[in-house]
Amino acid sequence: MPGPVFLDDGRVELRTVREADYEFVLRVLNDPRIRHNGYETYRSPVDESDVAASVEAADRHTFLVCTDGTPVGSVALKNVDLEGRNAELGYWVAPEEQGNGYATAAADLCLTHAFDELGLHKVWARTVGDNDASNRVLEKLGFDLEGVLEDHWYGIGRYVDEHRYGLINPNHRRGAESRRDE
């Protein structure tokens, strides 16, 4: 059973990751459909020590995304820089759970934590350029595409572009619409 609920919007819960959850995390991160769209798992299989290091890193806030207590994915703030007031957003959803809006809901909750609790000014994200689903998540949440790094990564036998997205805290930008307004 995943750890206690950290945030809950009635659709998804963000829960702390426990050692008992590593099996789920490893199964999903080592699935080729996930590995080929992420950076940390792009080049080689993930093992338990990789998961532990990720969960325990001082500059990360890593959560399991759950529905009714069952894990369906993960969301994290990575490279959290409290002095610089920014962090990187990362997320993934198990292939069998994709298409249900879980990534968008979980990322939105994580942004609430980033802006309202941590007081960050900016959250940024990067995607493999042809990962349309991940790009859509960020666009739905109000992120702006700030740049494309062409042929930036090599993996799965080809070079891929990296898309860089950014979102300024809506409370810090005068006149900006809330990311929740649609």
C-alpha positions as CSV (number, residue, x, y, z in Angstrom):
1,M,0.0,0.0,0.0
2,P,1.4,3.4,-0.9
3,G,2.3,5.9,1.8
4,P,-0.1,8.5,3.3
5,V,-1.9,11.0,1.1
6,F,0.0,14.2,0.5
7,L,-2.5,15.9,-1.8
8,D,-5.9,14.9,-3.1
9,D,-8.2,16.6,-5.6
10,G,-10.9,13.9,-5.5
11,R,-9.7,12.4,-8.8
12,V,-6.1,11.5,-8.0
13,E,-4.1,11.4,-4.8
14,L,-0.4,12.2,-4.5
15,R,1.1,9.8,-2.0
16,T,4.5,9.3,-0.6
17,V,6.6,6.5,-2.1
18,R,7.5,3.6,0.1
19,E,9.9,0.7,-0.5
20,A,7.0,-1.6,-1.1
21,D,6.0,0.6,-4.1
22,Y,9.4,0.0,-5.8
23,E,8.1,-3.1,-7.7
24,F,5.3,-1.0,-9.3
25,V,7.8,1.8,-10.2
26,L,10.4,-0.6,-11.6
27,R,7.8,-2.4,-13.7
28,V,6.6,0.8,-15.3
29,L,9.9,2.6,-15.7
30,N,11.4,-0.4,-17.4
31,D,8.5,-0.8,-19.8
32,P,9.9,0.3,-23.3
33,R,6.8,2.5,-23.9
34,I,7.9,4.6,-20.9
35,R,11.6,4.3,-21.2
36,H,11.6,5.7,-24.7
37,N,9.8,8.9,-23.6
38,G,11.8,9.8,-20.5
39,Y,15.3,11.0,-19.8
40,E,16.4,9.3,-16.6
41,T,15.4,5.9,-17.9
42,Y,16.3,6.6,-21.5
43,R,19.6,4.7,-21.8
44,S,19.5,1.8,-19.4
45,P,17.1,-0.2,-17.3
46,V,16.3,1.2,-13.8
47,D,17.0,-0.8,-10.7
48,E,15.9,-0.6,-7.1
49,S,18.9,1.6,-6.1
50,D,17.9,4.1,-8.8
51,V,14.4,4.4,-7.5
52,A,15.6,4.7,-3.9
53,A,18.1,7.5,-4.9
54,S,15.3,9.3,-6.7
55,V,12.9,9.1,-3.8
56,E,15.5,10.1,-1.2
57,A,17.2,12.9,-3.1
58,A,17.2,16.2,-1.2
59,D,16.3,18.2,-4.3
60,R,13.3,16.2,-5.2
61,H,9.6,15.8,-4.2
62,T,8.5,12.5,-5.6
63,F,5.0,11.2,-5.3
64,L,3.0,8.2,-6.5
65,V,-0.1,9.1,-8.4
66,C,-3.0,6.9,-7.1
67,T,-6.7,6.5,-7.8
68,D,-8.6,5.0,-4.8
69,G,-5.2,4.0,-3.3
70,T,-4.0,2.1,-6.3
71,P,-0.8,3.5,-8.0
72,V,-1.2,4.5,-11.6
73,G,1.9,6.7,-12.1
74,S,4.3,9.2,-10.5
75,V,4.9,12.9,-10.5
76,A,7.9,14.8,-9.2
77,L,9.5,18.1,-8.7
78,K,13.1,17.6,-9.6
79,N,16.1,19.9,-9.2
80,V,14.2,21.9,-6.7
81,D,16.1,25.2,-6.1
82,L,14.4,27.0,-3.3
83,E,16.9,29.9,-3.5
84,G,16.5,30.3,-7.2
85,R,12.8,29.5,-6.8
86,N,12.4,27.0,-9.6
87,A,12.1,23.3,-10.2
88,E,11.6,20.8,-13.0
89,L,8.3,18.9,-13.3
90,G,8.4,15.3,-14.4
91,Y,5.6,12.7,-14.6
92,W,4.7,9.3,-16.1
93,V,1.6,7.1,-16.1
94,A,1.6,3.3,-16.5
95,P,0.7,2.5,-20.1
96,E,-2.4,0.6,-19.2
97,E,-3.7,3.8,-17.3
98,Q,-2.9,6.4,-20.0
99,G,-5.6,8.4,-21.6
100,N,-7.6,9.0,-18.3
101,G,-6.3,12.5,-17.5
102,Y,-4.2,11.2,-14.5
103,A,-1.0,13.0,-15.7
104,T,-2.8,16.3,-16.0
105,A,-4.5,16.0,-12.7
106,A,-1.4,14.9,-10.9
107,A,0.8,17.6,-12.5
108,D,-1.8,20.2,-11.5
109,L,-1.7,19.1,-7.9
110,C,2.1,19.1,-8.0
111,L,2.0,22.7,-9.3
112,T,-0.2,23.7,-6.4
113,H,2.5,22.3,-4.1
114,A,5.3,24.0,-6.0
115,F,3.6,27.5,-6.1
116,D,1.5,27.6,-3.0
117,E,3.6,25.6,-0.5
118,L,7.2,25.9,-1.8
119,G,6.7,29.5,-3.1
120,L,8.4,28.8,-6.4
121,H,8.4,31.4,-9.1
122,K,8.8,29.1,-12.1
123,V,8.4,25.4,-12.9
124,W,9.9,24.0,-16.1
125,A,9.6,20.7,-17.9
126,R,11.3,18.9,-20.8
127,T,9.9,16.3,-23.1
128,V,11.0,14.2,-25.9
129,G,9.8,16.3,-28.8
130,D,7.5,13.6,-30.4
131,N,5.8,12.7,-27.1
132,D,2.6,14.4,-28.0
133,A,0.7,13.2,-24.9
134,S,3.2,14.7,-22.6
135,N,3.3,18.0,-24.6
136,R,-0.5,18.2,-24.4
137,V,-0.4,17.8,-20.6
138,L,1.9,20.8,-20.3
139,E,0.0,22.9,-22.7
140,K,-3.3,22.1,-20.9
141,L,-1.7,23.4,-17.7
142,G,-0.7,26.7,-19.3
143,F,3.0,26.0,-19.9
144,D,4.7,27.8,-22.7
145,L,7.0,26.1,-25.2
146,E,10.2,28.1,-24.5
147,G,12.5,26.3,-27.0
148,V,13.4,23.2,-28.9
149,L,16.8,21.6,-28.7
150,E,17.2,19.7,-32.0
151,D,18.7,16.3,-32.0
152,H,19.5,16.8,-28.3
153,W,19.4,13.1,-27.1
154,Y,20.4,9.9,-28.7
155,G,18.5,6.8,-27.7
156,I,16.5,3.9,-29.2
157,G,18.7,4.2,-32.3
158,R,17.9,7.8,-33.2
159,Y,18.4,11.4,-32.2
160,V,15.4,13.1,-30.6
161,D,14.5,16.7,-30.0
162,E,14.0,18.1,-26.5
163,H,11.1,20.5,-25.9
164,R,11.6,22.9,-23.0
165,Y,8.4,24.3,-21.4
166,G,8.0,26.8,-18.6
167,L,5.3,28.1,-16.4
168,I,5.6,31.2,-14.2
169,N,3.7,31.2,-11.0
170,P,0.3,32.7,-11.9
171,N,0.3,34.6,-8.6
172,H,3.7,36.2,-9.5
173,R,2.9,37.4,-13.0
174,R,0.8,40.5,-13.1
175,G,-2.3,40.1,-15.3
176,A,-1.7,36.4,-16.0
177,E,-4.7,34.1,-16.1
178,S,-4.8,31.2,-13.6
179,R,-3.6,27.9,-15.0
180,R,-6.9,26.5,-13.9
181,D,-8.9,28.8,-16.1
182,E,-9.9,27.1,-19.3
